[in-house]
Amino acid sequence: MNNPFRSGYVALVGRPNVGKSSLLNRLMGQKLSITSDKPQTTRVPLLGILTTPRAQMLFLDTPGYQTRTGGLLHKTMNQSALQALDQADVIIWVVEALKLTTEDRHILARLPAGKKRVVVVNKVDMLKRKSDLLPYLQELATVTSFDAVVPLSARTGRQVPALIEALHPLLPEGPAPYSEDEMTDRSERFLAGEILREKMFRYLGEEVPYSTAVEIETFHIEGKLRRIQSAILVKREGQKAIVIGQRGERLKKISSEARKDMEALFGGKVFLEVWVKVRSQWDEDRAMLQRMGYL
């Protein structure tokens, strides 16, 4: 058969801040996965569906493996990350140009055997001397075997088309499981919660975001208008004051920025209401985690 259509799952793995979510967004051509400069921003795998004339690539942006002990949320994150690896037909191991850390090697050791592997060397746009890249690639070759290696920049898009081209022959032959106009299997309700959570990671301090979550309480679509009522959940009363900020300025900033991103993603006006509530055990509440889409 000439040029058979291919389809398969591609898992993006790597240590925090190597640019997995940024790479997914670049591959999709729009912001789908939330990003921040803090680790563990991604809590559940997010599917990005890229359809080309020759293939449908189902990208899974995976949460980082959690080394913290205990907690239903952390256990769920680990289980979902490992399930994504088992589900994948191809694994993209994302590393940062000229860096190969102990954590990188730890993640590599967890990758299941027998899977197609692609090494993506991200952030090549940050290199001062391009000549430094060759010895680094040679070092990678001594660490693992791979089916392709693609140096690129998720930030600028440089060489991202080369990655798509390299993935194509590695996918199994088969029909597209999703229609060509679908970009994800996640609902707008879930994506709205993720966008709001991203703004907390960006505008709050180092520790507070990890104690917070977002619950979308109501989500109504009226033509092109979306009316969303949401709650930011924190564990302690003192964290509630931090999220709200002096005279409510921080909460206004978080809400305003989230609304703008929602309108860009959904293609219509958004009326967003946000409250802050104390729920000391939200990350151990199975029913609540299910409502958030984590279970």
N, C-alpha and C positions, 0 to 999 in steps of 0.2 A: 504493500500500500504506500502511495506517495505522500510524504509529509503528513503522517497521522496526527490528529489533534491529541494534545497531552493535557493532563490535569493532575494536580497533587498538592499536598500540604507542605509548606516550607516554614520551619520553625526558626525564629531569630533568637539566638542565645548569646550571652556575654555578660561580663561583670557590669556593675552599675556605671553609668556615665560614659559608656563607649559609643552610645548613639543608636541603640536598637530602635527606639520609638521614632527618632528623627529619620532613620532610614526607612521605616515603614511609611511614614508620612510622605517622604520623597518618592518612594515607589508608587504610592497611591495618587500622587499629584495634588493632594490636599491634606489638611490636618485632620487626622482620624484618631491617632493615639496621643494621649497627653504627655508632655515632656516637662522636665525641670532639671536643675543641676543637683538635686538631692537624690540619693539612692532609694530604691524600693518604691518609686512612684507608681509603677505598674503593679496592680494587685491580682488581676486575672488575665488570662490570655485574651487578646483582642484579635479578631479575624479581619484581615484586609483582603478583599477579593479583587485581583487584577486580571482582567480578561484582554487578551491580545488575539489577533487573527489565528494564531497557531496554538494557543494554550490558555488555560485558566490557572493562575497561581494563587494559592490560598495561604497567605502569609499569617503566621501566628506570632504576635509580639508577646513574649512570655515574661511573667514576673521573675525577678531574681530569686535564686534559691535562698531560703531564710535559714540563717544559722542561729537565730534567737530561739530559745527553748520555750515550749508550751504555747498555749493560745490557739483557739479554734481557727482564727483568721490566718495565722502563720502556717498552721498545718494544712489548711485549705490551699494557701498559696504554693506550698511545696508540692502538694498532690497535683495541682493543676499544671505546674511547670513540668513535672515528670510525665504527666499524661500527654501534654503537648509534644514532648520529645518522642514518645511512643507512637503518637499519631502521625508524625511527620514522615514524608517520603524523602525529604532533603533537609539537612540541618545547616543553617548559616551560623558559623561561629564568628562573632564580631569582635575584633580586637582594635586597639588604638595604635596608630603608626608609631613604631620605634619603642613600644612598650609591650612587655610580656611578663606579667606579674604572677605571683603565687596564686592569686585568685583566678587569673586567666587559666592557669594550668589545672586548678581545682575543678573549674567548670568543664574543661576539656575532658578530664578523667571521668566525668559523670555522663558523657554522651554515650548513648547506646551503640553497640557494635552493629555493623551490617547496614548502616544508613549511608546514603550519599552525603558527602560533606563539601561545603564551600567555605573557604576562609575569606572574610571581608576585612580588609585593612582600612579602617575608617580614619578620617581627619588628615588625609594626605595634604590638604590645603594648608595645614599648619606647619608643614616641614620647612625649615630654613634652607636645607640642602637636599634636593631630590636624590642626590647620589647616595644618601644614607639609607635609602629604602632597600636597595639590593641586598646588602648584608643582612638586613632584618628579615627579608623574605627567605633568605637562605637559612637563617636560624629557625624560622617557622617550619621549614621543610624537615628539620631534624626532630621536631617535636611531635608531628602527626602527619599522616598521609591524608591527602585531600583530592577531590575531583577537579577543583578549580580554585584559583586565588585571584581576588579582584581588589586591587587598591582603589579607593574611591573617596569622595567627600559627600556625606549625606547633607551637609549644610549647603553646599553649592550645587549639588547634583552631578558633579563631575564623575564620569565613568559609571553612573547608575544604569544607563542603558546597556553597558557591557555586562553588568550583573544579570540583568533580565535575559540577555542572550546566552550567558553561561548556564543559567538555570534550565533553559528550555529542554536540552537533550537529557537532562537528569530526571525529568518528571516521567512518570509512567503514562503510557498511552491510555486514553479514556475520555469519555464525554465530560462536558462541564456540568458540575452539580448545581451551579447557580446561574441565573440569567445574567446576561452581559452588562446590564445596567445596575446590578447590585454591587455595593462596595463593602458591606459588612453584614454579619448576621445579627448584630446587636441592635436593639431598639433605640429610637431617639431618646426615650426616657433614660436609658442607661447612659448614653453618650452625654446627655445634659448633666447627669450627676458627676461624670468623669471630668467634664470641663470645669465645673464649679470646684471640684477637688484640686484640679491643677492650679487654680488661682490661689488656693490656700498654701500649696507648696511653694508658690512663688513669693507670696507676700507675708508669710509667717516665718518665725524663727526656725532654728535647727530641729527642735524636738517636737514642737506642738503639732505639726502636720501628721506625725505618725500616730497621734492619739485622736485624730479626727476622722470623720467619715461624713458622707452626704447621703441623705435619704430623700428621694423625690416623692413627695407626698401626693401631689396631684399633677397630672399632665394632660391638658386638653388642647386639642387642635380645632381652631375655628377659621376655616379657609386657610390663609397663609399666616395667621396669627397663632402663636403657641402661648398658652397661659400655664405657667409653671410655679407651683408652690413647693418649696424645698426647705429642708432642715439640715444645718451643719451640726453634727453630733460631736460633743467633746466629753472627756471623762471627768473633768473637775470644774468647779465654779470659777477658779482662777483662770483656766484656759478660755472660758467663755468671755471673760473681760478682755483677754488678749485678742481674740478673734474680732470682737466688736470694735475695739480700739477707742481712743479718746473721741468723745462725741459721736461715736459710730462711724468714724471716717474710714477705718480699715475695712469694715464690713461693706461699706458703700463701694469702696474701690474693688474689692473682690467681686461683688455682685455685678458692678458695671462692666468689668473686664470679661466676666463669664458671659454676660448677656450678649456682648459684641461677638464673641466667638460662636455662641449658639446661633445667632442670626446669620453669621457667615456660613456655618455648616448646614443649617436647615433651610436656608434660602428664604427667610421671611422674618417678620417682626416677632420679638419675644417679649412677653410681660413676665418678669421674674420677681418673685418674692422669696426672701431668704430670712429664716430665723436661726437662732443659735440655741441649742438645747443640751442639757447635761444628761448623758446616758453613760454611767460609769462602766457598764459591762457590755457595751454595744458589740465589741469584737468577740464576745463569747455567746451572743444571742443568735442561735441558729435561724430563727424566723426572720430576724432583722437582716442578717447576712443574705438570706434568700431573697428578700425584697430588694436588696441592693444589687443583686445579680452576682454575688460572690460564690454562691452555692448552687 
